[in-house]
Amino acid sequence: MPDNLTSPSALRTMALKELHKIRQSIKREKMAKAKYLKNLTKKSNEMIKSKTLPKSSKCANKNDKKNSEKPKELEVKCMGCHMTWDEEQLLQTGSIWIQCDQCDSWMHKECYSDDFIVDNDDSPFCCPGCE
């Protein structure tokens, strides 16, 4: 190789160009992910609006949920952002889910409260609808 390609300044320049390419790729990937999440949220909000919501603001009790005919996989969604468990798995965000001990509904830890601490001692948790 010629000396001008192996000089420290040439190697640094090539490394900086490669770093710039990587950063641009990451930026495009983040923008695509944000666009996908925005569309996903928009679609889930449209689906929620199109469904009729119950008039009662109280959470359903355990017996009502067990007697429903819907498969369990379709019912698991965050009460805060309405993202389903399946969508969460596709996006691989790694969010922590917490379950209400009274009505068995689920929420992301982030959707409940920023200062909420998940304990490993199985302390009881009540969602905002049951509090």
ABEGO torsion letter per residue (X at the ends): XBAAAABAAAAAAAAAAAAAAAAAAAAAAAAAAAAAAAAAAAAAAAAAAABBBBABABBBBAAAAAABABBAAAABBBAAAGBBAAAAAAAGAGBBBBBBAAAGBBBBAAAABAABBBBAAGBBBBBAAAX
